[in-house]
Amino acid sequence: MRQHSSIIEQYFSSIIANAPFGVITISDEMEVGIINSDAIKLLGFPDQTPSDLIDTVYSNIFINIKELYSFFQSLFYHDGNNELDLSHVKSYGFTLNIKCRAILNGTLVILEDASRQAELEHKLQHQANHDPLTELVNRREFEERLQKFILRSTFRNLSGAVIFIDLDRFKPVNDSVGHAAGDELLCRITEILKSKIKVGDTLARIGGDEFAVLLEDCLLSDASNIAETMRLAIDEFIFVYDAQPFSIGISAGVAPINDRYDSVAVILNAADNACRIAKNAGRNKVHVINSDSCELEAYQIEVEWLARVNSALAENDFVLFQQKIEPLSGISGKTHYEILLRLKNKDGSLVLPSVFIPPAERYDRMALIDRWVLKEVFSQVSSRCEYSINLSGQSLSDDFLIDYIENLQKIYHVDPLQICFEITETVAIQKLDVTKKLINDLKSKGYRFSLDDFGSGLSSFAYLKNIPVDNLKIDGAFVKDIAIDPVSYSIVLSINQVAHTLGLKTIAEFVEDKAILEKLEEIGVDYVQGFYIHKPQPSEKAPDNKMANEPNLHSKCYKKGNNS
C-alpha cells in the first residue's frame, strides 16, 4: 500500500505544477504531501515555496482560511469524513471554491479562484463559438444569432438578409505558396468584409473559404448593394505573398429574412443556393435569390434527390445498363459495351442520371457511386466482352481509387485489357496533372482509356497531345448534325484526322439514323455508338425493370457522370 501510495504521489507531483488551480494532498497523518504554487498563493503564503510547506501539519497551512480550517478540523479529523464542498470562501483578496475528496491514504484538496474560473469559462465559451484563425463567430454561433433575429423580426416586423460568400481562386494560393499564406489571406479577407458592414451585423466564417453575413434591419435591395460592395473590394484586392501576386474574387448569394424565408435552414439553404448560382454564372458575381422563379424550390428538390441517392447507395437501388460500341471497319474482336447507370424506384421504374447526377456531384457522392459501378461491373465481366466505365471528376481525386481497382481485379480475376475507363474532356482538362497520373498508373497495369465528349472544351486540340488516352469519343453535339450541317461534318472530320495522326482510335456517339452512319463511314471513324446501332439494355445481372428499352430522346445516352 505504501509503495502504491508513493507511485500516486509521484504521479500527482508531475502534473500539478502547471495546474490552473491550487492542489494539496494531505496524508492520513494530517500532513501536507503535495502542494503547488497556486495553492500557496491562494492560502495566503505569497513568500513561501512548495518545499517550505511539505510535511507541514494541515492546521498550519489552513490558518489563514478559518472556514476551511474549522470544517477540516471537525469533519476530517474527528468524524473521518473526506468529502467537502465550500463555495465563495474569502481568502486574502480571493474568492475560493474548495473541494475535498478522499484519495488513497489521504485527502485531495482543490482550491479554485472563482474569478479566474469565470474567466476560464468565458474563454472556453469564446473558443467554442469563434473561429480560432479569424476570430469571427463560427457556424454554430451564427445560426444561433440568426434564430434570435428571426424571432425578433417576427414580433417587431423587421427586415433582414443573409449573404453567403464563397471565395474564388483561393485554392491556388494554398497549393502554390502553402497554407500559411492561405491563413494570412483569410485574415486579410476578413478585415475587408468587416469594413463593409455596420455595428450590430454579424460576419462569420462557416467553412474553409466560406463566410456568411447576417444583416439586421436591412432591406433586400440594401443587402444586395452591400454584397456588391464586398465583391468589388475583394476584386480590387491583390494579395502578395513571397513576391507572388494573387487575384481573389468572391461569389455571393443573398437571401431575405421574411414570412417565406422564416427558418434558419431555409434561409441558409436559399443563400447557399444563390451563391451556387453566382458561381455557375461565371464566378465573381452576386446573385439574389429569386422566389418568383422557384430557385429555392429547385434547390430543395435537389436536396431531396441527395437523400434518394444516399438511400440508393445503402439499399443497392442502382441498376446497370449497357450499350454496344460497334466497329465500322470490320474490326473483329470482343463485343464492347459502355456501362450506363440508372436508379430504380420502388415501383420498378427507372430514373435517368440527368436527374440524380447533379445532386450527387454537388454533394460529393460521385466517388461512392463510381465505386458501386466498378464493383458491379467487375463482378459480372464476361470473357467474351469488353467494357467502358465512366469515371467522374471526383473519382480522379480519390487517392485510393487505384488500390480499389486493383483489389477488385484480384477478387474477380478480371483481365485489365477488357476494361476501358472513360473520362470527359472538361474534367480531364480541369485536373490535367491528376488525370495524367491516374491514366499512366492504370495503363501500366493494362487498362485502357477514352477521352469522352471531345470537342466540348475551348482548347481541345491544345490539350489532346498531353493526355495519354487510347480512344477519342467525339462529342455527340457535332455527330448528330453531320448529315445536314457542313460545319459539323468538317469538325468531326478534323477531329478524326488529328486523332489518327496521334495514333488514337475514334468513337462517334449519337448515331441515331442511317444518314449519320454513312457520313461517319465516309469520314473513317473507327467505332460508332447510338440508338441506331443498339439501344441500351439491362446488364446480364441487372434485375428486371419497366424500362428495358429506353426511348430515343434525341440526345446523348444518359451515362453516369454526365448531366445530359
C-alpha positions as CSV (number, residue, x, y, z in Angstrom):
1,M,0.0,0.0,0.0
2,R,2.8,2.4,0.9
3,Q,4.5,1.6,-2.4
4,H,1.3,2.2,-4.3
5,S,0.8,5.5,-2.4
6,S,4.3,6.6,-3.4
7,I,3.5,6.0,-7.0
8,I,0.4,8.0,-6.8
9,E,2.3,10.8,-5.1
10,Q,4.9,10.9,-7.9
11,Y,2.1,11.0,-10.5
12,F,0.4,13.9,-8.8
13,S,3.7,15.7,-8.4
14,S,4.3,15.5,-12.2
15,I,1.0,17.1,-13.2
16,I,0.1,19.7,-10.6
17,A,2.9,22.2,-11.2
18,N,1.1,23.9,-14.1
19,A,-2.4,23.2,-13.0
20,P,-4.7,26.3,-13.2
21,F,-5.8,25.9,-9.6
22,G,-4.4,25.1,-6.2
23,V,-3.7,21.4,-5.4
24,I,-2.9,20.0,-2.0
25,T,-2.7,16.4,-0.7
26,I,-2.9,15.7,3.0
27,S,-1.9,12.3,4.4
28,D,-3.8,10.2,6.9
29,E,-1.3,11.6,9.4
30,M,-2.7,15.1,8.5
31,E,0.5,16.3,6.9
32,V,1.0,18.0,3.6
33,G,2.3,15.6,0.9
34,I,2.0,17.7,-2.3
35,I,1.3,21.4,-2.7
36,N,1.7,23.6,-5.8
37,S,2.4,27.3,-6.2
38,D,-1.2,28.3,-6.9
39,A,-2.3,26.7,-3.7
40,I,0.3,28.6,-1.7
41,K,-0.8,31.9,-3.2
42,L,-4.5,31.2,-2.6
43,L,-3.8,30.1,1.0
44,G,-2.2,33.4,1.8
45,F,1.5,32.4,1.8
46,P,2.9,34.5,-1.1
47,D,6.5,34.3,0.2
48,Q,6.6,30.5,0.7
49,T,7.6,27.8,-1.8
50,P,6.2,24.3,-2.1
51,S,9.2,22.8,-0.4
52,D,8.7,25.1,2.6
53,L,5.3,23.6,3.3
54,I,5.8,19.9,2.5
55,D,5.3,17.8,5.6
56,T,3.6,20.7,7.4
57,V,0.6,19.9,9.6
58,Y,-2.7,20.8,8.0
59,S,-3.6,23.3,10.8
60,N,-0.6,25.4,9.8
61,I,-1.4,25.8,6.1
62,F,-5.2,26.5,6.7
63,I,-4.6,29.1,9.4
64,N,-5.5,32.0,7.1
65,I,-8.8,30.4,6.0
66,K,-10.7,29.9,9.2
67,E,-13.8,28.4,7.4
68,L,-11.8,25.7,5.8
69,Y,-9.7,25.1,9.0
70,S,-12.8,24.6,11.1
71,F,-14.6,22.3,8.7
72,F,-11.4,20.3,8.2
73,Q,-10.9,20.1,11.9
74,S,-14.4,18.9,12.7
75,L,-15.2,16.7,9.7
76,F,-11.9,15.2,8.8
77,Y,-10.0,15.0,12.0
78,H,-12.8,13.9,14.3
79,D,-15.5,12.4,12.0
80,G,-13.3,10.8,9.3
81,N,-15.4,12.4,6.6
82,N,-13.3,13.0,3.4
83,E,-16.0,14.8,1.3
84,L,-16.3,18.6,1.5
85,D,-17.5,21.4,-0.9
86,L,-17.3,25.1,0.0
87,S,-18.3,28.0,-2.3
88,H,-17.3,31.6,-2.3
89,V,-14.8,31.4,0.7
90,K,-12.9,34.7,1.2
91,S,-9.1,34.4,1.5
92,Y,-6.6,37.3,1.1
93,G,-8.5,39.1,-1.7
94,F,-9.5,35.8,-3.4
95,T,-12.9,34.2,-3.6
96,L,-12.4,30.5,-3.5
97,N,-14.4,27.4,-4.4
98,I,-13.0,24.5,-2.4
99,K,-13.4,20.8,-3.0
100,C,-12.0,18.0,-0.7
101,R,-12.1,14.4,-1.9
102,A,-10.7,11.1,-0.5
103,I,-7.7,9.5,-2.2
104,L,-5.6,6.5,-1.2
105,N,-4.1,7.2,2.3
106,G,-5.2,10.7,2.4
107,T,-7.3,13.7,1.1
108,L,-7.1,15.8,-2.1
109,V,-7.9,19.5,-1.7
110,I,-8.7,21.6,-4.8
111,L,-8.7,25.4,-4.4
112,E,-10.2,27.4,-7.4
113,D,-10.1,31.1,-7.8
114,A,-13.8,31.8,-8.6
115,S,-13.0,34.9,-10.7
116,R,-10.3,33.0,-12.6
117,Q,-12.7,30.1,-13.1
118,A,-15.3,32.5,-14.5
119,E,-12.7,34.0,-16.8
120,L,-11.7,30.5,-18.0
121,E,-15.3,29.5,-18.6
122,H,-15.7,32.7,-20.7
123,K,-12.6,31.9,-22.7
124,L,-13.8,28.3,-23.3
125,Q,-17.2,29.7,-24.4
126,H,-15.5,32.1,-26.7
127,Q,-13.4,29.3,-28.2
128,A,-16.5,27.2,-28.8
129,N,-18.3,30.0,-30.6
130,H,-15.5,31.5,-32.7
131,D,-13.1,30.6,-35.5
132,P,-9.6,30.4,-34.0
133,L,-7.9,31.9,-37.1
134,T,-10.1,34.9,-38.0
135,E,-11.7,35.4,-34.6
136,L,-15.1,35.6,-36.4
137,V,-18.1,33.7,-35.0
138,N,-18.4,30.2,-36.3
139,R,-21.3,28.5,-38.0
140,R,-23.0,27.4,-34.7
141,E,-23.0,30.9,-33.2
142,F,-24.1,32.4,-36.5
143,E,-27.1,30.1,-36.6
144,E,-28.0,30.9,-33.0
145,R,-27.8,34.7,-33.8
146,L,-29.9,34.2,-36.9
147,Q,-32.5,32.3,-35.0
148,K,-32.7,35.1,-32.4
149,F,-33.1,37.7,-35.1
150,I,-35.9,35.6,-36.8
151,L,-37.8,35.7,-33.6
152,R,-37.3,39.4,-33.1
153,S,-38.2,40.2,-36.6
154,T,-41.5,38.3,-36.3
155,F,-42.7,40.4,-33.4
156,R,-41.2,43.7,-34.5
157,N,-41.7,43.4,-38.2
158,L,-38.0,43.9,-39.0
159,S,-36.4,43.3,-42.4
160,G,-33.1,41.4,-42.7
161,A,-31.0,39.3,-45.0
162,V,-28.2,36.8,-45.1
163,I,-25.2,36.9,-47.5
164,F,-23.4,33.6,-48.2
165,I,-19.9,34.2,-49.6
166,D,-17.5,31.7,-51.2
167,L,-14.0,32.7,-52.2
168,D,-13.0,32.3,-55.8
169,R,-9.4,31.2,-56.7
170,F,-8.5,30.5,-53.1
171,K,-7.1,27.0,-53.7
172,P,-4.2,28.1,-55.9
173,V,-2.9,30.2,-53.0
174,N,-2.7,27.2,-50.7
175,D,-1.3,25.0,-53.5
176,S,1.4,27.3,-54.7
177,V,2.7,29.1,-51.6
178,G,1.3,27.0,-48.7
179,H,-1.3,27.0,-46.1
180,A,0.4,29.7,-44.0
181,A,-0.3,32.0,-47.0
182,G,-3.8,30.8,-47.2
183,D,-4.4,31.6,-43.5
184,E,-3.0,35.1,-43.9
185,L,-5.2,35.6,-46.9
186,L,-8.3,34.6,-44.9
187,C,-7.4,37.1,-42.2
188,R,-7.0,39.9,-44.8
189,I,-10.3,39.0,-46.5
190,T,-11.9,39.1,-43.0
191,E,-10.8,42.6,-42.4
192,I,-12.1,43.8,-45.8
193,L,-15.5,42.1,-45.3
194,K,-15.8,43.5,-41.8
195,S,-15.3,47.0,-43.1
196,K,-18.4,46.8,-45.2
197,I,-20.9,46.0,-42.5
198,K,-22.3,48.1,-39.7
199,V,-22.0,47.6,-36.0
200,G,-24.6,45.0,-34.9
201,D,-24.3,42.9,-38.0
202,T,-22.6,39.5,-37.9
203,L,-19.8,38.3,-40.1
204,A,-19.0,34.6,-39.6
205,R,-16.5,32.1,-41.1
206,I,-18.7,29.0,-41.6
207,G,-16.3,26.8,-43.6
208,G,-12.8,26.7,-45.1
209,D,-13.2,29.5,-47.5
210,E,-16.8,30.3,-46.9
211,F,-18.3,33.3,-45.0
212,A,-21.8,34.4,-44.0
213,V,-23.2,37.8,-43.1
214,L,-26.3,38.5,-41.0
215,L,-27.7,41.9,-41.8
216,E,-30.2,43.0,-39.3
217,D,-32.8,45.7,-40.0
218,C,-31.8,45.7,-43.7
219,L,-33.9,45.7,-46.9
220,L,-33.1,43.1,-49.5
221,S,-32.1,45.8,-52.0
222,D,-29.6,47.2,-49.5
223,A,-28.2,43.8,-48.7
224,S,-27.6,43.3,-52.5
225,N,-25.7,46.6,-52.6
226,I,-23.6,45.6,-49.6
227,A,-22.8,42.2,-51.2
228,E,-21.8,44.0,-54.4
229,T,-19.6,46.4,-52.4
230,M,-17.8,43.5,-50.8
231,R,-17.4,41.8,-54.2
232,L,-15.8,45.0,-55.7
233,A,-13.5,45.4,-52.7
234,I,-12.2,41.9,-52.9
235,D,-11.9,42.1,-56.7
236,E,-9.7,45.2,-56.4
237,F,-7.5,43.5,-53.7
238,I,-4.2,41.9,-54.8
239,F,-2.8,39.5,-52.3
240,V,1.0,39.4,-52.4
241,Y,3.0,36.6,-50.6
242,D,6.7,35.8,-51.2
243,A,6.6,38.3,-54.0
244,Q,3.9,36.4,-55.8
245,P,0.7,38.3,-56.5
246,F,-2.7,36.6,-56.4
247,S,-6.1,37.9,-57.6
248,I,-9.0,36.8,-55.5
249,G,-12.7,37.0,-56.0
250,I,-16.0,36.1,-54.3
251,S,-19.2,34.6,-55.4
252,A,-22.1,35.8,-53.1
253,G,-25.7,34.7,-52.7
254,V,-28.3,36.9,-50.9
255,A,-31.5,35.7,-49.3
256,P,-34.1,37.7,-47.4
257,I,-35.5,37.0,-43.9
258,N,-39.3,37.3,-44.2
259,D,-42.5,35.4,-44.0
260,R,-41.5,32.9,-46.7
261,Y,-37.8,32.6,-45.6
262,D,-38.6,32.1,-41.9
263,S,-36.3,29.4,-40.6
264,V,-32.5,29.1,-40.2
265,A,-32.4,26.1,-42.5
266,V,-34.5,27.7,-45.3
267,I,-32.6,31.0,-45.2
268,L,-29.2,29.4,-45.2
269,N,-30.2,27.0,-48.0
270,A,-31.5,29.9,-50.0
271,A,-28.4,32.0,-49.6
272,D,-26.2,29.0,-50.3
273,N,-28.2,28.2,-53.4
274,A,-28.0,31.8,-54.6
275,C,-24.2,31.6,-54.1
276,R,-24.0,28.4,-56.2
277,I,-26.0,30.1,-59.0
278,A,-23.5,33.0,-58.9
279,K,-20.6,30.5,-59.2
280,N,-22.3,28.7,-62.1
281,A,-22.8,32.0,-63.9
282,G,-19.0,32.5,-64.1
283,R,-17.9,33.4,-60.5
284,N,-17.1,36.8,-59.1
285,K,-20.8,37.7,-59.1
286,V,-23.6,38.4,-56.7
287,H,-27.0,36.7,-57.0
288,V,-30.1,37.5,-55.1
289,I,-32.4,34.5,-54.6
290,N,-35.5,34.9,-56.8
291,S,-38.6,33.5,-55.1
292,D,-40.7,34.1,-58.3
293,S,-38.5,31.7,-60.3
294,C,-38.8,28.9,-57.7
295,E,-35.0,28.8,-57.3
296,L,-35.3,27.7,-53.7
297,E,-37.8,25.0,-54.6
298,A,-35.4,23.7,-57.2
299,Y,-32.7,23.6,-54.6
300,Q,-34.9,21.8,-52.1
301,I,-35.8,19.2,-54.8
302,E,-32.0,18.7,-55.3
303,V,-31.5,18.1,-51.6
304,E,-34.4,15.6,-51.7
305,W,-32.6,13.8,-54.5
306,L,-29.4,13.7,-52.5
307,A,-31.3,11.8,-49.8
308,R,-32.6,9.4,-52.6
309,V,-29.0,8.9,-53.8
310,N,-27.8,8.1,-50.3
311,S,-30.7,5.6,-49.9
312,A,-29.8,4.0,-53.3
313,L,-26.2,3.5,-52.2
314,A,-27.3,2.0,-48.9
315,E,-30.1,-0.2,-50.4
316,N,-28.4,-1.2,-53.7
317,D,-31.1,0.6,-55.8
318,F,-28.9,1.4,-58.8
319,V,-29.1,-0.6,-62.0
320,L,-26.6,-1.1,-64.8
321,F,-27.4,-0.9,-68.5
322,Q,-25.1,-1.5,-71.4
323,Q,-24.9,-0.2,-74.9
324,K,-22.8,-1.6,-77.7
325,I,-19.9,0.2,-79.3
326,E,-19.6,-1.2,-82.8
327,P,-16.6,-1.2,-85.1
328,L,-17.1,0.4,-88.6
329,S,-14.2,-1.1,-90.4
330,G,-14.8,-4.8,-89.9
331,I,-12.5,-5.0,-86.9
332,S,-13.1,-8.3,-85.2
333,G,-12.8,-8.9,-81.5
334,K,-14.9,-9.0,-78.4
335,T,-18.2,-7.3,-78.1
336,H,-17.7,-3.9,-76.5
337,Y,-20.3,-2.3,-74.2
338,E,-20.4,1.1,-72.5
339,I,-21.8,0.8,-69.0
340,L,-24.7,3.1,-68.2
341,L,-26.3,3.8,-64.9
342,R,-30.0,4.1,-63.7
343,L,-31.7,4.5,-60.4
344,K,-34.5,2.1,-59.6
345,N,-37.7,3.4,-57.9
346,K,-39.7,1.3,-55.5
347,D,-42.3,0.6,-58.3
348,G,-39.6,-0.7,-60.6
349,S,-39.4,2.3,-62.9
350,L,-36.0,3.8,-63.6
351,V,-34.6,7.3,-63.2
352,L,-32.1,8.7,-65.7
353,P,-28.8,10.2,-64.5
354,S,-29.7,13.7,-65.7
355,V,-31.9,13.8,-62.6
356,F,-29.8,12.3,-59.8
357,I,-26.2,13.0,-61.0
358,P,-26.3,16.8,-60.4
359,P,-27.1,16.5,-56.6
360,A,-24.6,13.6,-56.4
361,E,-21.9,15.8,-57.9
362,R,-22.7,18.8,-55.8
363,Y,-22.7,16.8,-52.5
364,D,-19.6,14.7,-53.3
365,R,-21.3,11.3,-53.8
366,M,-20.0,10.6,-57.2
367,A,-16.8,8.8,-56.0
368,L,-19.1,6.4,-54.0
369,I,-21.3,5.8,-57.0
370,D,-18.3,5.1,-59.2
371,R,-17.1,2.5,-56.7
372,W,-20.5,0.9,-56.7
373,V,-20.4,0.7,-60.5
374,L,-16.9,-0.6,-60.6
375,K,-17.7,-3.4,-58.2
376,E,-20.8,-4.4,-60.1
377,V,-19.1,-4.4,-63.5
378,F,-16.0,-6.3,-62.3
379,S,-18.3,-8.9,-60.6
380,Q,-20.1,-9.7,-63.9
381,V,-17.4,-9.4,-66.5
382,S,-17.8,-11.9,-69.4
383,S,-14.7,-13.3,-71.1
384,R,-16.4,-12.6,-74.4
385,C,-16.9,-8.8,-73.8
386,E,-15.1,-5.6,-73.2
387,Y,-16.5,-2.7,-71.1
388,S,-16.2,1.1,-71.0
389,I,-16.8,2.5,-67.5
390,N,-17.1,6.3,-66.8
391,L,-15.1,7.9,-64.1
392,S,-16.3,11.2,-62.5
393,G,-14.1,14.1,-61.7
394,Q,-14.4,13.3,-58.0
395,S,-13.0,9.8,-58.5
396,L,-9.9,11.4,-60.2
397,S,-9.1,13.0,-56.9
398,D,-9.6,9.7,-55.0
399,D,-6.2,8.8,-53.7
400,F,-7.3,5.2,-53.1
401,L,-9.1,4.6,-56.4
402,I,-6.2,2.7,-58.0
403,D,-5.9,0.4,-54.9
404,Y,-9.6,-0.2,-55.0
405,I,-9.5,-1.2,-58.7
406,E,-6.5,-3.5,-58.1
407,N,-8.4,-5.2,-55.2
408,L,-11.4,-5.8,-57.5
409,Q,-9.2,-7.2,-60.2
410,K,-7.7,-9.7,-57.8
411,I,-11.0,-10.7,-56.3
412,Y,-12.8,-11.2,-59.6
413,H,-9.8,-12.1,-61.8
414,V,-10.6,-9.6,-64.5
415,D,-8.3,-9.1,-67.4
416,P,-7.4,-5.4,-67.4
417,L,-7.5,-5.4,-71.2
418,Q,-11.2,-5.9,-71.0
419,I,-11.7,-2.6,-69.2
420,C,-11.6,0.9,-70.8
421,F,-12.2,3.9,-68.5
422,E,-13.9,7.0,-69.9
423,I,-13.1,10.5,-68.7
424,T,-14.8,13.6,-70.1
425,E,-12.6,16.2,-71.7
426,T,-13.7,19.0,-69.5
427,V,-12.9,17.0,-66.3
428,A,-9.6,15.9,-67.7
429,I,-8.5,19.5,-68.6
430,Q,-9.6,20.9,-65.2
431,K,-7.5,18.2,-63.4
432,L,-4.8,17.7,-66.0
433,D,-1.9,16.6,-63.8
434,V,-4.1,14.3,-61.7
435,T,-5.7,12.8,-64.8
436,K,-2.3,12.1,-66.5
437,K,-1.0,10.4,-63.4
438,L,-4.1,8.2,-63.0
439,I,-4.1,7.3,-66.7
440,N,-0.4,6.4,-66.7
441,D,-0.7,4.3,-63.5
442,L,-3.7,2.3,-64.7
443,K,-2.4,1.9,-68.3
444,S,0.8,0.4,-66.9
445,K,-1.4,-2.3,-65.4
446,G,-3.1,-3.0,-68.8
447,Y,-6.2,-0.8,-68.6
448,R,-7.2,1.5,-71.5
449,F,-8.7,5.0,-71.6
450,S,-11.1,7.0,-73.7
451,L,-11.4,10.8,-73.7
452,D,-15.1,11.4,-73.7
453,D,-17.1,14.4,-75.2
454,F,-14.1,15.6,-77.2
455,G,-14.6,18.9,-78.8
456,S,-16.7,20.4,-76.0
457,G,-13.7,22.2,-74.5
458,L,-12.4,25.6,-75.6
459,S,-8.8,24.3,-76.3
460,S,-9.4,20.7,-77.2
461,F,-6.6,20.2,-79.6
462,A,-4.1,22.0,-77.4
463,Y,-4.6,19.6,-74.6
464,L,-5.1,16.4,-76.6
465,K,-1.4,15.6,-77.0
466,N,-0.9,15.9,-73.2
467,I,-3.5,13.3,-72.2
468,P,-2.2,9.8,-72.8
469,V,-5.5,8.1,-73.8
470,D,-6.2,5.3,-76.3
471,N,-9.5,6.4,-77.8
472,L,-11.3,9.6,-78.6
473,K,-15.0,9.9,-78.2
474,I,-16.3,12.7,-80.4
475,D,-18.8,15.0,-78.8
476,G,-22.3,13.9,-79.9
477,A,-23.3,17.6,-80.4
478,F,-21.3,17.5,-83.6
479,V,-22.1,14.0,-84.6
480,K,-25.9,14.3,-84.6
481,D,-25.9,17.0,-87.3
482,I,-23.1,15.8,-89.7
483,A,-25.7,14.7,-92.3
484,I,-27.3,18.1,-92.6
485,D,-24.6,20.6,-91.4
486,P,-21.4,21.0,-93.3
487,V,-19.7,22.7,-90.3
488,S,-20.4,19.8,-88.0
489,Y,-19.1,17.4,-90.7
490,S,-15.9,19.4,-91.0
491,I,-15.4,19.4,-87.2
492,V,-15.9,15.7,-87.0
493,L,-13.6,15.1,-90.0
494,S,-10.8,17.3,-88.4
495,I,-11.1,15.6,-85.0
496,N,-10.9,12.2,-86.6
497,Q,-7.8,13.2,-88.7
498,V,-5.9,14.6,-85.7
499,A,-6.8,11.6,-83.5
500,H,-5.5,9.2,-86.2
501,T,-2.3,11.3,-86.5
502,L,-1.8,10.8,-82.8
503,G,-2.4,7.0,-83.1
504,L,-5.8,7.1,-81.4
505,K,-9.0,5.3,-82.3
506,T,-12.1,7.4,-82.7
507,I,-15.6,6.7,-81.4
508,A,-18.7,8.6,-82.6
509,E,-21.7,8.9,-80.4
510,F,-25.3,10.0,-81.2
511,V,-25.6,7.7,-84.2
512,E,-29.3,7.9,-84.4
513,D,-30.0,7.1,-88.1
514,K,-28.6,5.6,-91.3
515,A,-27.6,9.0,-92.8
516,I,-25.3,9.8,-89.8
517,L,-23.8,6.3,-90.0
518,E,-23.0,6.7,-93.7
519,K,-21.3,10.1,-93.1
520,L,-19.2,8.5,-90.3
521,E,-18.1,5.7,-92.6
522,E,-17.2,8.3,-95.2
523,I,-15.0,10.1,-92.7
524,G,-13.4,6.9,-91.5
525,V,-14.4,6.9,-87.8
526,D,-13.3,3.7,-86.1
527,Y,-16.3,2.9,-83.8
528,V,-19.9,4.1,-83.6
529,Q,-22.4,4.2,-80.7
530,G,-26.0,5.3,-80.5
531,F,-29.7,4.3,-80.7
532,Y,-29.5,3.4,-84.4
533,I,-26.7,0.9,-83.6
534,H,-28.0,-0.5,-80.3
535,K,-30.5,0.7,-77.7
536,P,-29.3,0.4,-74.1
537,Q,-30.3,-2.9,-72.5
538,P,-30.0,-4.1,-68.8
539,S,-26.8,-5.8,-67.9
540,E,-26.9,-9.5,-67.7
541,K,-27.2,-9.5,-63.9
542,A,-29.4,-6.4,-63.6
543,P,-32.8,-7.0,-62.1
544,D,-36.0,-6.9,-64.2
545,N,-37.4,-3.4,-64.7
546,K,-40.0,-1.5,-66.6
547,M,-37.7,0.3,-68.9
548,A,-35.8,-2.4,-70.8
549,N,-35.7,-0.3,-74.0
550,E,-35.3,3.4,-73.4
551,P,-36.9,5.9,-75.7
552,N,-34.8,7.8,-78.2
553,L,-34.6,11.2,-76.6
554,H,-32.5,12.7,-79.4
555,S,-29.7,13.4,-77.0
556,K,-26.7,11.7,-75.6
557,C,-27.3,8.3,-74.0
558,Y,-27.6,9.2,-70.3
559,K,-24.5,7.8,-68.9
560,K,-23.1,8.0,-65.4
561,G,-21.0,11.1,-64.9
562,N,-22.8,13.2,-67.5
563,N,-25.6,15.7,-66.9
564,S,-27.1,15.5,-70.3
